[in-house]
Amino acid sequence: MPAQRGIALVLLVVVAGLVVGSLLGELLGALLPAGRVQDLITRGPTIGLTPPATLDLRFLSVTFGLALKVNLVGVIGIVIAALTLRRL
């Protein structure tokens, strides 16, 4: 019977895979010449609060914002992270 994993661990692994994969995608895209291959690797949707949301209470103003830029290599990073977590 596999060990029970908390949702926090699963989210941490998925986000780490996305961050590392996206970073590698941006670095790889910078090394490639401009064209369709570079666009395929570096472009992708931005998920999150854009523009950030601001809560103004007159005596306190708080701005909430989070955006994740997902690219092809980021998705591959998520898959690799999920497979790694599955084998642990």
N, C-alpha and C positions, 0 to 999 in steps of 0.2 A: 504494500500500500504506500503510495507516494506521500511524502511529508506535506502537510498543509502549509500553503504559502499565503502570507497576508497580501491584501490588495495593495498595500503601500510598497511592498517589494516588487510586485509585478509592474506597477506604475513607474517605479524608479528604474527598473531595467528597460522598460519600453522607452521612457524619456531619454535615458542615457544612450540607448541605441539610436534614437532619432538625432540627438545632439551630435554624437560622434559621426554618424553617417552624413549628416548635413554639413558638418565641418569638412569632412573628407571630400564631399561633393563640391564644395566651394573651392577647396584647394586644387582639386583635380580640374575643375572648370577654369581656374586661373592659368593652368599649365597648357591647356588645349587652345588651339587657334580658334578665333571667332567663327562661328558657323552653327549648323544644325546640331552637331554632337554636343557642343558646349551648351547650347540652349536646352537640350534634352536633359543634361546633367544638372545644370544650375537653376533652371526655372521651375517654379512650382507654386502652389497656393500658399498664402499666408493665413493661418488660422489663429483667431484670437480677437481681442478687443482693439480694433483699429478704427477710429481714433480712440484713445483711452477714455474711460468714463470718469467723471469728476463728481464727487459728492461734496457740496459746499454747505456747511452748517453755520455760516457767518463767523463763528469763532474758530472753526477748524475746517480746513479744506483737504480732502484726501483724493488722490488720483489713483485709479485702478487700471492696470494695463498689463496684458500678457499677449505675446504674439509668437507663434512658431512658424518658421518658414520651412516648408517640407519640400524636399527635392527627391529625385529618383534614388540617389545614393542614400538619403535619409530613410527611405522606405526599406531599402535593402538592409540598412543598419538595424531597423526595427525587427525585421525577419530574423536576422542573425542573432540579435539579443534574445528574441523569443525562443529560438531553437536552443540557445545556450542555457536559458533558464529551464527549459523543459528537460534538458539532460542532467541538470544539477539535482 
